[in-house]
Amino acid sequence: MMTAVESWIEEPLMTFINDSRVRIAVLLESSGRVLAQHGFTRSIDVMSACALAAAIHASAAEIGRQLDGTPFKTMHHPGRERQIFLGELATGHGAHILLTVFDDATSIGLVRLYFAELTHARVDSATLTSQADAVSANYHWIYRAIDNVLLPTRGLTASAQVALGVAKGSRSVLGEPLEQARGPFTRLYTRLTWYEPFGGSWFGNARLEAGQVFTRNVIGVPDTLLFRAGGEDSVRGYGYRTLGPTVDGATVSGRTLLTGSLEIARPISPRFPAYWWAAFVDAGNAADRWSDLKPALGYGVGLRWRSPVGPLRVDVAYGQEVHRVRLHLSVGIAF
């Protein structure tokens, strides 16, 4: 139940609570005076929370001024079961502070993106040349429910992409026109990553990635909107986008994609908690049809440096299909 001191607060705050599904929300002035609250059952709790929130906000603002001349206006702290978000809001009635408490049902990492895209792609190889153009409407959705955005060890990230468009393209072999096609297409893509601590300083993560393009003819869709596999965040042990169907000996992109990964990691020593070793197995491929998809296997070991800007990964992987060892370098987390 929500209580508000001023009527203008009720509707926007209740909309925020319903949309975000936070457990507790308090709107207050910089002095600590309560303007509205939802979720508290005792008045003493509200007063204590507001006093602490006002003090923390003032301290964070001053730290920001001391560091680079700009006050820090937001703070996020994740706990094992609950998280808090404290931020400054600019309203028509002045600047106020919003304190929220939420659990795994809510994430500050929810991103929705809508955009239109005009795409042109041309692919040349020794024997094959393909080019295509497309115009599409796109929707991307990203959800993060993890303990740390830069260095996650527990939680889930998920992303989904949907595109609807029209494309036209052609393909030629040794300069001779082979096929032409045009028409509508639908593109679907999703990626899930799970992080879990196992105890004893052991950590694991699993990734699943899948996609499909629905169209009458694959030739009409630009190569960059189709799928290939291989590389650091796909199937290690293979070059970037080197896995896919072949036409006259050349690797091309396909309409279907499926990759997966399992990894375990552990700090090398209690004395150096920022340096980890890891072991992993990746598998996957791209194809024109699900029945043609034959996963390529890659596996190996790696080192991790959990730096302040995100993990630096160095992996040595063996690609079973190509019978070669490959070195992979990457920085950060792919969502």
C-alpha positions in Angstrom: 0.0 0.0 0.0 1.3 3.5 -0.9 1.0 6.6 1.2 1.9 10.1 -0.2 2.1 13.5 1.4 1.3 15.3 -1.9 -1.3 14.2 -4.4 0.9 14.8 -7.5 3.2 12.0 -6.5 0.7 9.2 -6.4 0.0 8.4 -10.0 3.6 8.5 -11.4 5.1 6.6 -8.4 2.4 3.9 -8.6 3.0 3.5 -12.3 6.8 3.1 -11.6 6.1 0.5 -8.9 3.8 -1.5 -11.1 6.1 -1.4 -14.1 9.3 -2.2 -12.2 7.8 -4.6 -9.6 10.0 -3.2 -6.8 9.3 -4.3 -3.3 9.9 -1.0 -1.5 10.0 2.5 -2.9 10.4 5.8 -1.1 10.5 9.3 -2.5 12.1 11.9 -0.3 13.6 15.4 -0.3 17.4 15.9 0.0 16.8 16.8 3.7 15.3 13.3 4.3 11.7 14.4 4.5 9.4 11.7 3.3 7.1 12.5 0.3 5.7 9.1 -0.5 6.4 5.4 0.4 5.4 2.0 -0.6 6.2 -1.3 1.1 7.2 -0.3 4.6 5.0 -1.5 7.5 6.3 0.7 10.3 6.8 4.5 10.3 10.1 4.1 12.3 11.5 2.1 9.4 10.6 4.8 6.9 12.2 7.5 8.9 15.4 5.5 9.4 15.6 4.6 5.7 15.1 8.2 4.6 17.7 9.6 7.0 20.3 7.0 5.8 19.4 7.5 2.1 19.7 11.3 2.4 23.1 11.0 4.1 24.4 8.4 1.6 23.2 10.5 -1.4 24.9 13.6 0.0 28.1 11.7 0.7 28.2 10.1 -2.8 27.6 13.6 -4.4 30.5 15.0 -2.5 32.8 12.1 -3.4 31.9 12.7 -7.1 32.8 16.4 -6.7 36.1 15.5 -5.1 37.0 13.0 -7.8 36.1 14.8 -11.0 34.0 17.8 -10.2 30.7 16.1 -10.9 28.4 14.8 -8.2 27.5 11.1 -8.2 23.7 11.0 -8.5 22.9 7.3 -8.5 24.0 4.2 -6.5 23.3 0.5 -7.0 24.2 -2.1 -4.4 23.4 -5.8 -5.1 23.0 -8.3 -2.2 22.5 -12.0 -2.1 18.7 -11.8 -2.3 17.8 -8.1 -2.5 19.3 -5.0 -4.1 18.9 -1.3 -3.6 18.9 1.6 -6.0 19.3 5.2 -4.9 19.1 8.0 -7.4 18.2 11.6 -7.9 15.1 12.6 -9.8 14.4 15.9 -11.5 10.7 16.7 -11.3 8.6 19.8 -11.9 8.6 20.3 -8.1 12.4 20.2 -7.8 15.0 17.5 -7.3 14.1 14.5 -5.2 15.7 11.3 -4.1 14.2 7.8 -5.0 15.1 4.8 -2.9 14.0 1.4 -4.1 14.5 -2.2 -2.8 14.0 -5.1 -5.2 14.8 -8.7 -5.8 15.4 -11.1 -8.7 11.9 -10.2 -10.2 13.3 -6.7 -11.1 16.5 -5.7 -12.8 18.0 -2.3 -13.5 19.6 -4.0 -16.5 16.4 -4.1 -18.7 16.9 -2.5 -22.1 14.4 -2.2 -24.9 15.5 -0.8 -28.3 13.4 -0.1 -31.4 15.0 1.0 -34.7 14.8 0.9 -38.5 17.8 -0.4 -40.4 18.9 -0.2 -44.0 21.5 -2.9 -44.7 23.8 -3.6 -47.7 26.3 -6.5 -47.7 28.7 -7.8 -50.3 30.8 -11.0 -49.8 33.6 -11.9 -52.2 35.7 -15.1 -52.2 37.9 -16.8 -54.8 34.8 -18.4 -56.5 31.7 -16.8 -55.0 30.3 -13.2 -55.0 27.0 -12.4 -53.2 25.4 -9.0 -52.5 22.1 -8.0 -51.0 20.1 -5.1 -49.6 17.4 -5.0 -47.0 15.2 -2.6 -45.0 13.9 -3.8 -41.7 12.1 -2.8 -38.5 13.9 -4.2 -35.4 13.2 -4.8 -31.7 16.0 -5.7 -29.3 15.4 -6.7 -25.6 18.1 -7.3 -23.0 17.5 -8.5 -19.4 20.1 -8.7 -16.7 19.6 -10.2 -13.2 23.2 -10.6 -12.1 25.1 -9.7 -9.0 27.6 -7.5 -10.8 27.4 -6.0 -14.3 31.2 -5.9 -14.8 32.1 -9.2 -13.1 29.1 -11.5 -12.8 29.3 -14.7 -10.8 25.6 -15.3 -10.1 22.4 -14.7 -12.1 21.0 -14.7 -15.6 21.3 -12.5 -18.7 19.0 -12.9 -21.6 18.6 -11.1 -24.9 16.2 -11.4 -27.8 16.0 -9.8 -31.3 13.2 -9.6 -33.8 13.4 -8.1 -37.3 10.8 -7.8 -40.0 11.9 -6.6 -43.4 12.1 -6.9 -47.2 15.3 -7.9 -49.0 16.7 -8.5 -52.5 20.0 -10.0 -53.5 22.0 -12.0 -56.0 24.8 -14.6 -56.1 27.4 -15.3 -58.8 30.1 -17.9 -59.3 33.3 -17.0 -61.1 31.6 -13.9 -62.4 28.6 -15.8 -63.9 25.2 -14.9 -62.4 23.8 -17.8 -60.5 20.6 -16.8 -58.7 18.6 -13.7 -57.8 15.9 -13.4 -55.2 13.7 -10.8 -53.4 11.0 -10.9 -50.8 10.0 -10.5 -47.1 11.9 -12.0 -44.2 11.7 -12.4 -40.4 14.8 -12.8 -38.2 14.7 -14.2 -34.7 17.7 -14.4 -32.3 18.1 -15.2 -28.6 21.0 -15.6 -26.2 20.9 -16.9 -22.6 23.8 -16.9 -20.1 23.7 -18.4 -16.6 26.3 -17.7 -13.9 26.4 -19.8 -10.7 28.9 -20.1 -7.8 29.5 -23.8 -6.7 31.2 -23.1 -3.4 34.9 -23.7 -2.5 35.8 -20.7 -4.8 34.5 -22.6 -7.9 32.3 -20.7 -10.4 30.5 -21.8 -13.5 28.7 -20.3 -16.4 26.6 -21.7 -19.3 25.6 -20.1 -22.6 23.0 -21.0 -25.2 22.6 -19.0 -28.5 20.0 -19.7 -31.2 18.6 -17.9 -34.3 16.6 -18.4 -37.4 15.8 -16.3 -40.5 12.5 -17.2 -42.1 12.5 -16.4 -45.9 11.6 -18.2 -49.1 15.2 -17.8 -50.4 18.3 -17.3 -48.4 20.0 -15.5 -51.3 17.9 -12.3 -51.0 19.0 -11.6 -47.3 22.2 -9.7 -46.6 25.0 -11.8 -45.2 25.2 -9.8 -42.0 21.6 -10.6 -41.2 22.2 -14.3 -41.6 24.2 -16.4 -39.2 27.7 -17.8 -38.9 29.5 -19.3 -35.8 33.0 -19.3 -34.5 35.1 -16.9 -32.4 35.5 -15.7 -28.8 31.8 -15.4 -27.8 30.6 -18.2 -30.1 32.7 -21.4 -30.6 36.3 -21.0 -29.5 38.9 -23.0 -31.5 37.7 -21.5 -34.8 38.1 -18.1 -36.4 35.5 -15.4 -36.2 32.4 -16.3 -38.3 34.3 -19.1 -40.1 31.6 -21.8 -39.3 28.6 -22.1 -41.6 27.3 -23.8 -44.8 29.6 -23.9 -47.8 28.8 -23.1 -51.5 31.5 -24.2 -54.0 34.0 -24.5 -51.3 33.3 -21.0 -49.8 31.8 -20.5 -46.3 28.6 -18.5 -46.4 26.0 -17.5 -43.8 23.0 -19.7 -43.0 19.4 -19.3 -41.9 19.8 -21.2 -38.6 22.2 -20.9 -35.7 22.8 -22.9 -32.5 25.8 -22.7 -30.2 26.4 -23.5 -26.6 29.1 -23.3 -24.0 30.0 -24.7 -20.5 32.8 -23.2 -18.4 34.2 -23.6 -14.9 36.6 -21.1 -13.3 38.5 -20.7 -10.1 41.0 -18.2 -8.6 44.5 -19.3 -9.2 45.5 -18.6 -5.5 43.9 -17.0 -2.5 46.7 -14.5 -2.6 45.7 -13.3 -6.1 41.9 -13.4 -6.2 41.7 -11.3 -9.3 43.5 -13.9 -11.4 41.5 -17.0 -12.4 42.0 -20.1 -14.5 39.2 -21.6 -16.6 38.3 -24.7 -18.6 35.6 -24.7 -21.2 33.8 -26.7 -23.9 32.0 -24.9 -26.8 29.9 -26.4 -29.6 27.7 -25.1 -32.4 27.4 -24.2 -36.0 25.2 -22.4 -38.6 23.3 -24.0 -41.5 20.5 -23.4 -44.0 18.2 -25.9 -42.3 18.1 -27.4 -38.8 18.5 -30.9 -40.3 21.8 -29.8 -41.8 23.3 -28.3 -38.7 26.3 -30.3 -37.4 27.9 -28.8 -34.3 31.6 -28.1 -34.4 33.4 -28.8 -31.1 36.0 -26.6 -29.4 37.6 -27.0 -26.0 40.5 -25.6 -24.0 41.7 -23.7 -21.0 42.2 -20.0 -20.3 43.2 -17.3 -17.9 41.0 -14.5 -16.5 42.0 -11.1 -15.0 39.1 -9.6 -13.2 40.1 -6.0 -13.8 38.1 -2.9 -12.6 36.7 -2.4 -16.1 35.7 -6.0 -16.7 37.3 -9.4 -17.2 40.2 -9.8 -19.6 40.1 -13.3 -21.1 43.0 -15.2 -22.7 41.9 -18.6 -24.1 43.8 -21.4 -25.8 41.2 -23.6 -27.7 41.4 -26.7 -29.9 39.0 -26.8 -32.8 38.2 -30.4 -33.4 36.9 -29.9 -37.0 40.1 -28.0 -38.2 42.6 -29.9 -35.9 44.2 -26.7 -34.9 44.9 -24.7 -31.7 43.8 -21.1 -31.6 44.5 -18.2 -29.2 41.5 -16.0 -28.3 41.7 -12.6 -26.6 38.7 -10.7 -25.4 37.7 -8.0 -22.8 34.4 -7.6 -21.1 31.1 -9.5 -21.0 28.9 -10.1 -24.0 25.2 -9.6 -23.3 
